Amino acid sequence: MPVPDTPPRPPTQARNPLHGLTLEQILQALADHYGWPGLAERIAVRCFSHDPSIASSLKFLRKTPWARDKVESLYLFMLRERSRSARPD
């Protein structure tokens, strides 16, 4: 007996802009957009202001949930900022 076709389930994370991104991708996008000095101004953590690198920042952010939350929030803010500036007036 054949199995009836079931309708595809909608993705549960369809509207989550962070879905499918690694912390490294988010951090690289922020560093490219703001630069390390800009990141240090927006999020006051030592890994952004003293000898910054992706590797050292990832190590810190993976151990520090509050800092990771700030980085993810800044990434979402950056996306909103970009979409606003891309809109025609």
N, C-alpha and C positions, 0 to 999 in steps of 0.2 A: 504494500500500500504506500503510495507516495506521500511525502510530508507536505502539508499545505504551506504555501509561501506565507511567511510572516512579514508584516511591514517592518522596514528598518526602524530601529530606535533612533530618536534624535540624539546627537552627542550631548552628553551631560555638561561638557565644558565649552559649548559652542560660543558663548559670549564672554568667556574669560580670556582676556588678552595675554595672560601669563601662561596659559595652558600650552604645553609643548616646548616651552623655553627653559633652558638650563639657567642656573644662576650665573654661570660664566657668560652666556650670551647677553643676559640682562646687564651685567656689570660692564661688558665690553661696549655695549650700546651707550650706556651712560658715560663711560670714559671718553668715547668718541664724540659724544654730543657736548658734554660740559667740560671735558678735560679733568685731570686730577685735581688741579686747584679749585675748579668749580664744584667738584664733588665734595672736597674738603669743606668748602663754604656751606654747602647745603646739608651735609651730614657730618657732624663733628666727630669723626673717629680717626684715630692715629694712622690706621692703615691707608688712609687716603691722603694724609698730609706729610708723612715722613717716609721717604723712599717707597712710594707707592708702586705696586705691581698687581697684576691680575692674580697671580698665585698667592701672594700674601693676603690679599683682600679676601679671596675665596676661603682661605683657611680660617680667617677671623669670622667671616660672615656665616660659615657653616656651624660654628660653635656658639654664635651669639644671635639668638632669635630676634631680639628687639632691633638689632642693626639690620638684619636681613629684611625685616618688615619695613624699615625706613627706605632701604634700597628699592624694594618692590613698589612702595608707594611713590617714590621719586620717578621710577620708570613709568608708572601709570600716568603721573603728572606730565612727564615728557611726551608721552603719546597723545594726551589731550591737547597739549601745547602745539604739537606738530599738526594735529588735525584742524585746530582753530586757525593756524596760520596758513594752511593750505586752502581754506575756504575762500571763495571769491566774495568780496564785500558788496 
